[in-house]
Amino acid sequence: MITYLPEVMIITEDRLAEELKLLNDKIIVFASGVFDIFHTGHLFYLEQAKNQGNVLVVWVNSDRAVARLKKFHPLFFSFKDRAKLVAALKAVDYVIEFDEDSPARILKKLKPQVVARSGQPQKDNPMHKLSESLGIRMFYCPEVNGLSSTKIIKHIKFN
């Protein structure tokens, strides 16, 4: 019997770079998020991202990055817990911790063919401009019924 260990897919950036070199004939897709209160919108987003290529790499924001980005509420789950949940999904091939404010360095280093984002296309968004300048295609996944962790938290707080 095989025991599934999602931690195996949670790797460092340097190890990911080595792995991606071995997959030179595959279309690599990057997706990112906090994934603190996981919901069906997250699942749809990651499944649609995977459909854009062969290998899905998910950057999960570190606890420090979330503290910088989302000052309005503390995390419910640590990076380790959030990463394990994401890594356990069938669509996800690799998970890395993302601790930076800008994805520029990692996109230049790892060179995915596609970057997935949720929501409406925003061609004036810095991520879109950066990806375009590097020859990376942007894929925008529509949101599912307006689901968002922020909305869920607000609903819980006020009901």
C-alpha positions, 0 to 999 in steps of 0.5 A: 500500500502506498502512503500519500505524503503531500509534504513531498511536493512542498519543495524549495525554490532551488529544488523546484528549479532543478525539477523544472529543468527535467520537464523541458517539454512540459507546459509549466503553470504557476498559480498563487494564493494564501489559501487560508480558508479553503473553499470551492473557488480555490479548488476551481481556480487551481483545477482551471490553472492545471488545465492550462498546461501539464505541471501546476506549481502553486506559490503559497504565501508565507505567514510573513508575506500574508501579514504584510499583504492582509493586515485586516485579519490574522491567519487562521492556519500556518503556512505548513497547514495551508501548503499541505492542503494545497499539495494534497489536491490532485491538480497540484504538482508542486508547492513552494513558499512565497515570501516576497512582495513581487514575483519578478525574481522568481518568474525570471528564474523559473520561467513558467509558460503560464501564470494563472490569476483569479478574477477579471483580466487586468492588463494594467496590473503589474503582474500582467505587465511583468508576465507579458514582458517575459513572454509568459501568458496570463490566464484569468480564471473567473471567480466562482459565485463571488466566493472569497475568503475575505467575504467568508470571514466578514460573514462569520464575524457579522452573523 
